[in-house]
Amino acid sequence: MGNGFNGYQRDAKRTLNDSPADIYKLANLGMGLAGEAGEVCDYLKKVVFHGHSLDKEKVCDELGDVLWYLANLADAVGVPLSKVAEDNIEKLKQRYPHGFDQIRSQKRAD
């Protein structure tokens, strides 16, 4: 993998089973992203509430699945993954110019 997020996005696309219509591709990728994020959440629930030991490799593996769906969904709508990351950081800088602030969080307009 090379070129950071965009390289990952290109490499992840190699293993995408393209759907016959764009709407099905978007549905598959969106549902897959939600499902994989749910797997991360379920695993953390077991760690926090069921007394399981935290396995960082397991978390990393599940986050990789989330990233795969995210990269392919971004590609399906024609957005480089690097733009997703850069836009998100810019939004956070606007929202929290000096780092996270609990008061600003509580009084957010958006």
N, CA, C and O atoms as CSV, one atom per row, in Angstrom:
chain,resi,resn,atom,element,x,y,z
A,1,MET,N,N,0.849,-1.177,0.000
A,1,MET,CA,C,0.000,0.000,0.000
A,1,MET,C,C,0.888,1.231,0.000
A,1,MET,O,O,1.855,1.310,0.758
A,2,GLY,N,N,0.561,2.173,-0.838
A,2,GLY,CA,C,1.309,3.414,-0.874
A,2,GLY,C,C,0.368,4.598,-0.971
A,2,GLY,O,O,-0.825,4.437,-1.227
A,3,ASN,N,N,0.905,5.772,-0.767
A,3,ASN,CA,C,0.166,7.028,-0.903
A,3,ASN,C,C,-0.939,7.201,0.136
A,3,ASN,O,O,-1.978,7.784,-0.175
A,4,GLY,N,N,-0.748,6.721,1.338
A,4,GLY,CA,C,-1.678,6.980,2.427
A,4,GLY,C,C,-3.098,6.527,2.156
A,4,GLY,O,O,-3.335,5.433,1.645
A,5,PHE,N,N,-4.034,7.389,2.510
A,5,PHE,CA,C,-5.442,7.039,2.374
A,5,PHE,C,C,-5.829,6.725,0.931
A,5,PHE,O,O,-6.561,5.769,0.676
A,6,ASN,N,N,-5.343,7.522,0.001
A,6,ASN,CA,C,-5.734,7.291,-1.388
A,6,ASN,C,C,-5.162,5.980,-1.918
A,6,ASN,O,O,-5.807,5.295,-2.711
A,7,GLY,N,N,-3.969,5.637,-1.487
A,7,GLY,CA,C,-3.399,4.346,-1.862
A,7,GLY,C,C,-4.194,3.202,-1.263
A,7,GLY,O,O,-4.440,2.193,-1.925
A,8,TYR,N,N,-4.596,3.361,-0.007
A,8,TYR,CA,C,-5.430,2.339,0.624
A,8,TYR,C,C,-6.745,2.197,-0.136
A,8,TYR,O,O,-7.203,1.085,-0.399
A,9,GLN,N,N,-7.338,3.320,-0.482
A,9,GLN,CA,C,-8.623,3.301,-1.188
A,9,GLN,C,C,-8.491,2.560,-2.517
A,9,GLN,O,O,-9.356,1.760,-2.874
A,10,ARG,N,N,-7.434,2.820,-3.229
A,10,ARG,CA,C,-7.187,2.131,-4.504
A,10,ARG,C,C,-6.999,0.629,-4.278
A,10,ARG,O,O,-7.565,-0.188,-5.004
A,11,ASP,N,N,-6.200,0.273,-3.267
A,11,ASP,CA,C,-5.933,-1.138,-3.000
A,11,ASP,C,C,-7.174,-1.867,-2.490
A,11,ASP,O,O,-7.395,-3.029,-2.833
A,12,ALA,N,N,-7.985,-1.190,-1.673
A,12,ALA,CA,C,-9.203,-1.809,-1.133
A,12,ALA,C,C,-10.200,-2.099,-2.254
A,12,ALA,O,O,-10.933,-3.086,-2.198
A,13,LYS,N,N,-10.224,-1.257,-3.245
A,13,LYS,CA,C,-11.175,-1.420,-4.352
A,13,LYS,C,C,-10.933,-2.730,-5.111
A,13,LYS,O,O,-11.855,-3.277,-5.716
A,14,ARG,N,N,-9.706,-3.225,-5.078
A,14,ARG,CA,C,-9.380,-4.474,-5.775
A,14,ARG,C,C,-10.237,-5.640,-5.318
A,14,ARG,O,O,-10.506,-6.553,-6.099
A,15,THR,N,N,-10.668,-5.624,-4.062
A,15,THR,CA,C,-11.411,-6.758,-3.521
A,15,THR,C,C,-12.909,-6.480,-3.413
A,15,THR,O,O,-13.640,-7.206,-2.740
A,16,LEU,N,N,-13.353,-5.423,-4.082
A,16,LEU,CA,C,-14.772,-5.079,-4.067
A,16,LEU,C,C,-15.508,-5.879,-5.126
A,16,LEU,O,O,-15.113,-5.894,-6.292
A,17,ASN,N,N,-16.578,-6.542,-4.717
A,17,ASN,CA,C,-17.446,-7.258,-5.647
A,17,ASN,C,C,-18.486,-6.260,-6.135
A,17,ASN,O,O,-19.487,-6.018,-5.461
A,18,ASP,N,N,-18.246,-5.683,-7.307
A,18,ASP,CA,C,-19.139,-4.651,-7.811
A,18,ASP,C,C,-20.542,-5.171,-8.020
A,18,ASP,O,O,-20.753,-6.253,-8.567
A,19,SER,N,N,-21.503,-4.371,-7.569
A,19,SER,CA,C,-22.908,-4.686,-7.784
A,19,SER,C,C,-23.314,-4.179,-9.164
A,19,SER,O,O,-22.675,-3.276,-9.704
A,20,PRO,N,N,-24.374,-4.754,-9.739
A,20,PRO,CA,C,-24.758,-4.376,-11.091
A,20,PRO,C,C,-25.265,-2.942,-11.215
A,20,PRO,O,O,-25.158,-2.352,-12.290
A,21,ALA,N,N,-25.803,-2.378,-10.170
A,21,ALA,CA,C,-26.305,-1.015,-10.236
A,21,ALA,C,C,-25.749,-0.209,-9.075
A,21,ALA,O,O,-25.538,-0.740,-7.985
A,22,ASP,N,N,-25.515,1.068,-9.309
A,22,ASP,CA,C,-24.919,1.927,-8.298
A,22,ASP,C,C,-25.704,1.937,-6.993
A,22,ASP,O,O,-25.109,1.950,-5.916
A,23,ILE,N,N,-27.018,1.933,-7.075
A,23,ILE,CA,C,-27.823,2.001,-5.860
A,23,ILE,C,C,-27.594,0.772,-4.975
A,23,ILE,O,O,-27.588,0.875,-3.749
A,24,TYR,N,N,-27.406,-0.387,-5.609
A,24,TYR,CA,C,-27.132,-1.604,-4.844
A,24,TYR,C,C,-25.730,-1.568,-4.251
A,24,TYR,O,O,-25.514,-2.039,-3.134
A,25,LYS,N,N,-24.792,-1.021,-4.980
A,25,LYS,CA,C,-23.434,-0.882,-4.458
A,25,LYS,C,C,-23.450,0.021,-3.226
A,25,LYS,O,O,-22.840,-0.303,-2.207
A,26,LEU,N,N,-24.149,1.154,-3.324
A,26,LEU,CA,C,-24.227,2.070,-2.186
A,26,LEU,C,C,-24.902,1.410,-0.995
A,26,LEU,O,O,-24.452,1.563,0.140
A,27,ALA,N,N,-25.978,0.679,-1.247
A,27,ALA,CA,C,-26.682,-0.008,-0.160
A,27,ALA,C,C,-25.776,-1.046,0.490
A,27,ALA,O,O,-25.688,-1.117,1.716
A,28,ASN,N,N,-25.104,-1.847,-0.326
A,28,ASN,CA,C,-24.203,-2.878,0.188
A,28,ASN,C,C,-23.094,-2.259,1.037
A,28,ASN,O,O,-22.801,-2.739,2.132
A,29,LEU,N,N,-22.484,-1.201,0.528
A,29,LEU,CA,C,-21.373,-0.583,1.245
A,29,LEU,C,C,-21.848,0.133,2.507
A,29,LEU,O,O,-21.192,0.045,3.544
A,30,GLY,N,N,-22.958,0.829,2.438
A,30,GLY,CA,C,-23.485,1.513,3.619
A,30,GLY,C,C,-23.893,0.539,4.711
A,30,GLY,O,O,-23.598,0.750,5.887
A,31,MET,N,N,-24.570,-0.524,4.314
A,31,MET,CA,C,-24.985,-1.534,5.293
A,31,MET,C,C,-23.776,-2.281,5.843
A,31,MET,O,O,-23.723,-2.603,7.030
A,32,GLY,N,N,-22.816,-2.552,4.983
A,32,GLY,CA,C,-21.592,-3.216,5.444
A,32,GLY,C,C,-20.827,-2.362,6.439
A,32,GLY,O,O,-20.310,-2.871,7.433
A,33,LEU,N,N,-20.755,-1.057,6.172
A,33,LEU,CA,C,-20.083,-0.133,7.086
A,33,LEU,C,C,-20.777,-0.130,8.448
A,33,LEU,O,O,-20.121,-0.198,9.487
A,34,ALA,N,N,-22.094,-0.052,8.433
A,34,ALA,CA,C,-22.844,-0.071,9.689
A,34,ALA,C,C,-22.657,-1.399,10.422
A,34,ALA,O,O,-22.502,-1.421,11.643
A,35,GLY,N,N,-22.671,-2.495,9.681
A,35,GLY,CA,C,-22.498,-3.808,10.295
A,35,GLY,C,C,-21.131,-3.969,10.934
A,35,GLY,O,O,-21.016,-4.479,12.048
A,36,GLU,N,N,-20.098,-3.537,10.231
A,36,GLU,CA,C,-18.741,-3.659,10.782
A,36,GLU,C,C,-18.548,-2.726,11.975
A,36,GLU,O,O,-17.892,-3.099,12.948
A,37,ALA,N,N,-19.112,-1.513,11.913
A,37,ALA,CA,C,-19.040,-0.609,13.067
A,37,ALA,C,C,-19.771,-1.241,14.252
A,37,ALA,O,O,-19.350,-1.100,15.401
A,38,GLY,N,N,-20.862,-1.935,13.960
A,38,GLY,CA,C,-21.583,-2.651,15.012
A,38,GLY,C,C,-20.743,-3.749,15.630
A,38,GLY,O,O,-20.828,-3.995,16.833
A,39,GLU,N,N,-19.927,-4.415,14.813
A,39,GLU,CA,C,-19.049,-5.458,15.355
A,39,GLU,C,C,-18.011,-4.853,16.298
A,39,GLU,O,O,-17.689,-5.447,17.327
A,40,VAL,N,N,-17.487,-3.674,15.953
A,40,VAL,CA,C,-16.552,-2.988,16.859
A,40,VAL,C,C,-17.261,-2.675,18.172
A,40,VAL,O,O,-16.735,-2.932,19.255
A,41,CYS,N,N,-18.444,-2.124,18.059
A,41,CYS,CA,C,-19.230,-1.758,19.244
A,41,CYS,C,C,-19.549,-2.985,20.097
A,41,CYS,O,O,-19.424,-2.935,21.320
A,42,ASP,N,N,-19.954,-4.070,19.471
A,42,ASP,CA,C,-20.285,-5.289,20.204
A,42,ASP,C,C,-19.062,-5.846,20.928
A,42,ASP,O,O,-19.159,-6.297,22.069
A,43,TYR,N,N,-17.911,-5.811,20.254
A,43,TYR,CA,C,-16.695,-6.301,20.899
A,43,TYR,C,C,-16.352,-5.447,22.124
A,43,TYR,O,O,-16.017,-5.978,23.183
A,44,LEU,N,N,-16.437,-4.126,21.973
A,44,LEU,CA,C,-16.137,-3.240,23.102
A,44,LEU,C,C,-17.136,-3.424,24.237
A,44,LEU,O,O,-16.774,-3.302,25.407
A,45,LYS,N,N,-18.385,-3.715,23.903
A,45,LYS,CA,C,-19.393,-4.017,24.928
A,45,LYS,C,C,-18.947,-5.217,25.756
A,45,LYS,O,O,-19.081,-5.217,26.980
A,46,LYS,N,N,-18.421,-6.231,25.093
A,46,LYS,CA,C,-17.958,-7.425,25.805
A,46,LYS,C,C,-16.789,-7.105,26.719
A,46,LYS,O,O,-16.676,-7.652,27.816
A,47,VAL,N,N,-15.910,-6.205,26.253
A,47,VAL,CA,C,-14.768,-5.807,27.078
A,47,VAL,C,C,-15.243,-5.012,28.287
A,47,VAL,O,O,-14.827,-5.289,29.412
A,48,VAL,N,N,-16.103,-4.034,28.066
A,48,VAL,CA,C,-16.523,-3.131,29.137
A,48,VAL,C,C,-17.494,-3.791,30.108
A,48,VAL,O,O,-17.353,-3.645,31.322
A,49,PHE,N,N,-18.481,-4.519,29.578
A,49,PHE,CA,C,-19.556,-5.016,30.437
A,49,PHE,C,C,-19.505,-6.513,30.743
A,49,PHE,O,O,-20.141,-6.970,31.692
A,50,HIS,N,N,-18.764,-7.270,29.959
A,50,HIS,CA,C,-18.747,-8.719,30.172
A,50,HIS,C,C,-17.416,-9.218,30.718
A,50,HIS,O,O,-17.236,-10.419,30.918
A,51,GLY,N,N,-16.494,-8.310,30.956
A,51,GLY,CA,C,-15.234,-8.697,31.570
A,51,GLY,C,C,-14.210,-9.329,30.645
A,51,GLY,O,O,-13.230,-9.905,31.117
A,52,HIS,N,N,-14.417,-9.233,29.329
A,52,HIS,CA,C,-13.419,-9.773,28.395
A,52,HIS,C,C,-12.168,-8.902,28.428
A,52,HIS,O,O,-12.246,-7.699,28.677
A,53,SER,N,N,-11.034,-9.510,28.178
A,53,SER,CA,C,-9.786,-8.757,28.065
A,53,SER,C,C,-9.758,-8.040,26.729
A,53,SER,O,O,-10.256,-8.555,25.728
A,54,LEU,N,N,-9.177,-6.859,26.716
A,54,LEU,CA,C,-9.055,-6.104,25.474
A,54,LEU,C,C,-7.969,-6.717,24.613
A,54,LEU,O,O,-6.819,-6.829,25.038
A,55,ASP,N,N,-8.329,-7.109,23.417
A,55,ASP,CA,C,-7.391,-7.655,22.442
A,55,ASP,C,C,-7.216,-6.604,21.350
A,55,ASP,O,O,-8.078,-6.450,20.485
A,56,LYS,N,N,-6.101,-5.886,21.394
A,56,LYS,CA,C,-5.868,-4.799,20.444
A,56,LYS,C,C,-5.848,-5.296,19.006
A,56,LYS,O,O,-6.284,-4.584,18.101
A,57,GLU,N,N,-5.353,-6.497,18.786
A,57,GLU,CA,C,-5.337,-7.052,17.424
A,57,GLU,C,C,-6.753,-7.275,16.914
A,57,GLU,O,O,-7.028,-7.050,15.735
A,58,LYS,N,N,-7.655,-7.715,17.789
A,58,LYS,CA,C,-9.058,-7.903,17.413
A,58,LYS,C,C,-9.680,-6.560,17.039
A,58,LYS,O,O,-10.379,-6.451,16.032
A,59,VAL,N,N,-9.420,-5.536,17.861
A,59,VAL,CA,C,-9.942,-4.206,17.563
A,59,VAL,C,C,-9.376,-3.721,16.236
A,59,VAL,O,O,-10.113,-3.194,15.403
A,60,CYS,N,N,-8.081,-3.894,16.035
A,60,CYS,CA,C,-7.434,-3.467,14.792
A,60,CYS,C,C,-8.051,-4.172,13.588
A,60,CYS,O,O,-8.301,-3.545,12.558
A,61,ASP,N,N,-8.294,-5.460,13.716
A,61,ASP,CA,C,-8.898,-6.242,12.640
A,61,ASP,C,C,-10.290,-5.718,12.303
A,61,ASP,O,O,-10.624,-5.541,11.132
A,62,GLU,N,N,-11.094,-5.474,13.320
A,62,GLU,CA,C,-12.457,-4.971,13.093
A,62,GLU,C,C,-12.430,-3.557,12.515
A,62,GLU,O,O,-13.221,-3.236,11.628
A,63,LEU,N,N,-11.527,-2.714,13.013
A,63,LEU,CA,C,-11.410,-1.361,12.459
A,63,LEU,C,C,-10.960,-1.399,10.997
A,63,LEU,O,O,-11.356,-0.548,10.200
A,64,GLY,N,N,-10.140,-2.381,10.651
A,64,GLY,CA,C,-9.753,-2.552,9.250
A,64,GLY,C,C,-10.950,-2.850,8.372
A,64,GLY,O,O,-11.038,-2.350,7.250
A,65,ASP,N,N,-11.876,-3.661,8.869
A,65,ASP,CA,C,-13.097,-3.945,8.110
A,65,ASP,C,C,-13.937,-2.681,7.936
A,65,ASP,O,O,-14.504,-2.448,6.868
A,66,VAL,N,N,-14.015,-1.865,8.991
A,66,VAL,CA,C,-14.731,-0.588,8.901
A,66,VAL,C,C,-14.076,0.288,7.841
A,66,VAL,O,O,-14.756,0.878,7.002
A,67,LEU,N,N,-12.742,0.368,7.887
A,67,LEU,CA,C,-12.004,1.199,6.938
A,67,LEU,C,C,-12.215,0.735,5.503
A,67,LEU,O,O,-12.335,1.561,4.598
A,68,TRP,N,N,-12.262,-0.584,5.283
A,68,TRP,CA,C,-12.480,-1.114,3.936
A,68,TRP,C,C,-13.815,-0.628,3.377
A,68,TRP,O,O,-13.887,-0.151,2.245
A,69,TYR,N,N,-14.863,-0.754,4.178
A,69,TYR,CA,C,-16.176,-0.298,3.712
A,69,TYR,C,C,-16.186,1.210,3.514
A,69,TYR,O,O,-16.740,1.698,2.530
A,70,LEU,N,N,-15.585,1.951,4.428
A,70,LEU,CA,C,-15.535,3.404,4.312
A,70,LEU,C,C,-14.811,3.826,3.035
A,70,LEU,O,O,-15.287,4.694,2.303
A,71,ALA,N,N,-13.665,3.210,2.773
A,71,ALA,CA,C,-12.889,3.555,1.576
A,71,ALA,C,C,-13.675,3.270,0.309
A,71,ALA,O,O,-13.685,4.086,-0.613
A,72,ASN,N,N,-14.331,2.125,0.254
A,72,ASN,CA,C,-15.084,1.771,-0.944
A,72,ASN,C,C,-16.356,2.595,-1.098
A,72,ASN,O,O,-16.769,2.876,-2.223
A,73,LEU,N,N,-16.979,2.984,-0.007
A,73,LEU,CA,C,-18.151,3.846,-0.083
A,73,LEU,C,C,-17.741,5.236,-0.571
A,73,LEU,O,O,-18.423,5.824,-1.411
A,74,ALA,N,N,-16.646,5.754,-0.056
A,74,ALA,CA,C,-16.147,7.047,-0.523
A,74,ALA,C,C,-15.843,6.975,-2.022
A,74,ALA,O,O,-16.182,7.890,-2.772
A,75,ASP,N,N,-15.209,5.896,-2.450
A,75,ASP,CA,C,-14.904,5.726,-3.869
A,75,ASP,C,C,-16.175,5.655,-4.708
A,75,ASP,O,O,-16.233,6.215,-5.803
A,76,ALA,N,N,-17.186,4.971,-4.199
A,76,ALA,CA,C,-18.437,4.806,-4.941
A,76,ALA,C,C,-19.143,6.139,-5.178
A,76,ALA,O,O,-19.868,6.292,-6.161
A,77,VAL,N,N,-18.935,7.103,-4.282
A,77,VAL,CA,C,-19.543,8.415,-4.482
A,77,VAL,C,C,-18.541,9.421,-5.056
A,77,VAL,O,O,-18.834,10.613,-5.159
A,78,GLY,N,N,-17.359,8.926,-5.426
A,78,GLY,CA,C,-16.378,9.766,-6.109
A,78,GLY,C,C,-15.608,10.719,-5.222
A,78,GLY,O,O,-15.238,11.813,-5.647
A,79,VAL,N,N,-15.363,10.304,-3.983
A,79,VAL,CA,C,-14.634,11.160,-3.046
A,79,VAL,C,C,-13.359,10.447,-2.606
A,79,VAL,O,O,-13.424,9.326,-2.102
A,80,PRO,N,N,-12.197,11.082,-2.790
A,80,PRO,CA,C,-10.968,10.476,-2.271
A,80,PRO,C,C,-11.023,10.378,-0.744
A,80,PRO,O,O,-11.493,11.293,-0.068
A,81,LEU,N,N,-10.544,9.274,-0.225
A,81,LEU,CA,C,-10.547,9.071,1.226
A,81,LEU,C,C,-9.741,10.157,1.933
A,81,LEU,O,O,-10.071,10.541,3.055
A,82,SER,N,N,-8.696,10.652,1.291
A,82,SER,CA,C,-7.913,11.741,1.898
A,82,SER,C,C,-8.775,12.984,2.083
A,82,SER,O,O,-8.599,13.708,3.063
A,83,LYS,N,N,-9.700,13.247,1.167
A,83,LYS,CA,C,-10.597,14.407,1.307
A,83,LYS,C,C,-11.539,14.209,2.494
A,83,LYS,O,O,-11.810,15.151,3.238
A,84,VAL,N,N,-12.033,12.991,2.670
A,84,VAL,CA,C,-12.890,12.704,3.827
A,84,VAL,C,C,-12.126,13.046,5.107
A,84,VAL,O,O,-12.654,13.718,5.993
A,85,ALA,N,N,-10.882,12.578,5.196
A,85,ALA,CA,C,-10.070,12.812,6.387
A,85,ALA,C,C,-9.760,14.300,6.570
A,85,ALA,O,O,-9.900,14.837,7.669
A,86,GLU,N,N,-9.341,14.959,5.497
A,86,GLU,CA,C,-8.989,16.380,5.584
A,86,GLU,C,C,-10.200,17.235,5.938
A,86,GLU,O,O,-10.097,18.123,6.783
A,87,ASP,N,N,-11.341,16.984,5.310
A,87,ASP,CA,C,-12.553,17.752,5.603
A,87,ASP,C,C,-12.997,17.555,7.047
A,87,ASP,O,O,-13.463,18.492,7.694
A,88,ASN,N,N,-12.848,16.328,7.547
A,88,ASN,CA,C,-13.242,16.061,8.926
A,88,ASN,C,C,-12.355,16.826,9.901
A,88,ASN,O,O,-12.852,17.400,10.870
A,89,ILE,N,N,-11.050,16.838,9.654
A,89,ILE,CA,C,-10.128,17.580,10.529
A,89,ILE,C,C,-10.437,19.070,10.475
A,89,ILE,O,O,-10.415,19.747,11.504
A,90,GLU,N,N,-10.724,19.583,9.286
A,90,GLU,CA,C,-11.057,21.001,9.163
A,90,GLU,C,C,-12.330,21.335,9.933
A,90,GLU,O,O,-12.398,22.368,10.598
A,91,LYS,N,N,-13.343,20.467,9.848
A,91,LYS,CA,C,-14.583,20.670,10.592
A,91,LYS,C,C,-14.299,20.693,12.095
A,91,LYS,O,O,-14.837,21.531,12.818
A,92,LEU,N,N,-13.451,19.770,12.562
A,92,LEU,CA,C,-13.130,19.718,13.987
A,92,LEU,C,C,-12.335,20.936,14.439
A,92,LEU,O,O,-12.508,21.405,15.565
A,93,LYS,N,N,-11.466,21.454,13.576
A,93,LYS,CA,C,-10.718,22.673,13.908
A,93,LYS,C,C,-11.668,23.856,14.058
A,93,LYS,O,O,-11.495,24.696,14.942
A,94,GLN,N,N,-12.670,23.913,13.187
A,94,GLN,CA,C,-13.662,24.986,13.292
A,94,GLN,C,C,-14.490,24.831,14.561
A,94,GLN,O,O,-14.766,25.808,15.258
A,95,ARG,N,N,-14.877,23.608,14.849
A,95,ARG,CA,C,-15.730,23.328,16.003
A,95,ARG,C,C,-14.978,23.504,17.318
A,95,ARG,O,O,-15.517,24.047,18.282
A,96,TYR,N,N,-13.736,23.043,17.351
A,96,TYR,CA,C,-12.919,23.082,18.570
A,96,TYR,C,C,-11.536,23.646,18.225
A,96,TYR,O,O,-10.572,22.887,18.120
A,97,PRO,N,N,-11.429,24.960,18.049
A,97,PRO,CA,C,-10.160,25.550,17.593
A,97,PRO,C,C,-8.985,25.341,18.552
A,97,PRO,O,O,-7.829,25.393,18.132
A,98,HIS,N,N,-9.267,25.110,19.816
A,98,HIS,CA,C,-8.193,24.916,20.797
A,98,HIS,C,C,-8.224,23.511,21.373
A,98,HIS,O,O,-7.766,23.299,22.496
A,99,GLY,N,N,-8.754,22.548,20.629
A,99,GLY,CA,C,-8.912,21.192,21.122
A,99,GLY,C,C,-10.305,21.018,21.711
A,99,GLY,O,O,-11.065,21.980,21.821
A,100,PHE,N,N,-10.633,19.797,22.086
A,100,PHE,CA,C,-11.979,19.510,22.594
A,100,PHE,C,C,-12.292,20.393,23.783
A,100,PHE,O,O,-11.445,20.627,24.646
A,101,ASP,N,N,-13.513,20.875,23.814
A,101,ASP,CA,C,-13.990,21.725,24.889
A,101,ASP,C,C,-15.414,21.303,25.220
A,101,ASP,O,O,-16.300,21.378,24.369
A,102,GLN,N,N,-15.636,20.863,26.442
A,102,GLN,CA,C,-16.936,20.343,26.841
A,102,GLN,C,C,-18.036,21.399,26.703
A,102,GLN,O,O,-19.145,21.079,26.274
A,103,ILE,N,N,-17.748,22.631,27.055
A,103,ILE,CA,C,-18.743,23.707,26.955
A,103,ILE,C,C,-19.104,23.946,25.486
A,103,ILE,O,O,-20.283,24.055,25.151
A,104,ARG,N,N,-18.106,24.026,24.616
A,104,ARG,CA,C,-18.393,24.216,23.180
A,104,ARG,C,C,-19.189,23.037,22.639
A,104,ARG,O,O,-20.048,23.213,21.775
A,105,SER,N,N,-18.916,21.861,23.131
A,105,SER,CA,C,-19.651,20.675,22.685
A,105,SER,C,C,-21.125,20.789,23.068
A,105,SER,O,O,-22.006,20.453,22.277
A,106,GLN,N,N,-21.383,21.256,24.267
A,106,GLN,CA,C,-22.766,21.369,24.746
A,106,GLN,C,C,-23.524,22.484,24.047
A,106,GLN,O,O,-24.751,22.432,23.970
A,107,LYS,N,N,-22.832,23.484,23.541
A,107,LYS,CA,C,-23.489,24.643,22.921
A,107,LYS,C,C,-23.337,24.659,21.407
A,107,LYS,O,O,-23.494,25.705,20.779
A,108,ARG,N,N,-23.030,23.500,20.813
A,108,ARG,CA,C,-22.863,23.439,19.352
A,108,ARG,C,C,-24.160,23.748,18.642
A,108,ARG,O,O,-25.241,23.372,19.097
A,109,ALA,N,N,-24.042,24.437,17.526
A,109,ALA,CA,C,-25.217,24.741,16.713
A,109,ALA,C,C,-25.547,23.577,15.776
A,109,ALA,O,O,-26.707,23.389,15.410
A,110,ASP,N,N,-24.547,22.802,15.389
A,110,ASP,CA,C,-24.792,21.715,14.426
A,110,ASP,C,C,-24.850,20.364,15.058
A,110,ASP,O,O,-25.050,19.367,14.366
